[in-house]
Amino acid sequence: MTVLDPKALYAYEPQALAAVEAAFGPGGSTGGSNAAGPVLLHFFDGFMDAGEAGTQVVAHLMEDRQRVLLARFDADRLVDYRARRPTMIFDRDRWAAYDAPTIDLYLLHDSVGAPFLLISGPEPDVEWERFAAAVAEVVEQLGVRLTVNFHGIPMGVPHTRPVGLTPHGNRDDLLGLYPRWFEKVQVPASIAAMVEFRLAEAGHDVLGFSAHVPHYLARTPYPQAAIAVLEAVQAATGLVLPGGTMRARQDEVRADVDQQIAEGDGELRSAVAGLEQQYDAVAGAANRENLLAEPADLPSADELGRAFEEFLAEQGDGSGD
């Protein structure tokens, strides 16, 4: 397939390549064979991200005060403003600010100062092949040794059990011994999946993690999922990404959800108990072909989600009296 020149989609900041070479050495900026080349993480807002797993991870990583902007992609070309309108500030009698969308490449550092790369921003609406080719150029130009993406997906699992992960990529040694929850399925595409697919086709090492978020908590920040992602990325890359702020919040979130379920009706508690039984029935059965194939007469994720949303709505109505 012939696409427009991907070089026109991004531009490096002055001294960007020098900053990468200083951080990673000559092999990390020339596309050479340096085995210690950069790790590139990428997450794009706009597709599925249950529990804001990916959003929370990026926010945590961007707390690095030593971050360096390396390059900017042409968001004005890639983003459909009418589909996702940016925000503006109106102050009394004039427009005071405009929050322009950006898709940026940053040089960041982990907790012990080790450098890595991150691309984040809104998911491109158009020119996916061209954007994927642009990312591939960056990977080759900067000598990236591994790209990793992540997000959250809603699952029929209880919040009272550990967060599961579905890994994917072309490195069996990095996929780990996670249970298989899926066989072959057809799903809507995302730019993160597209980039992973095209990079793998070109022979680059790729890896991704989908965190399993309880269906009934998919629309609220769920730090447990973000922490699971951080731990998986740490194990695969050697980066130190502890996520102290999110860890501090997970107990608070768990206690709040437990309280709301305890105060809800019996149907809600029964639904959660059903999910617990289903989870426990398949936990540790990694040798089974598909963990979700286990037959069980249990409440569906949709039924649980509706019950929980109805309870939350009732709580909201009561608070306004």
Secondary structure, 3 states (H helix, E strand, C coil): CCCCCHHHHEEECCCHHHHHHHHHCHHHCCCCCCCCCCEEEEEEECCCCHHHHHHHHHHHHCCCCCCEEEEEECHHHHCCCCCCCCCEEEECCEEEEECCCCEEEEEEECCCCCEEEEEEEECCCCCHHHHHHHHHHHHHHCCCCEEEEEEEEEECCCCCCCCCEEEEECCHHHHCCCCCCCCCCCCCCCHHHHHHHHHHHCCCCEEEEEEEEEHHHCCCCCHHHHHHHHHHHHHHHCCCCCCHHHHHHHHHHHHHHHHHHHCCCHHHHHHHHHHHHHHHHHCCCCCCCCHHHCCCCCCCHHHHHHHHHHHHHHHHHHHCC
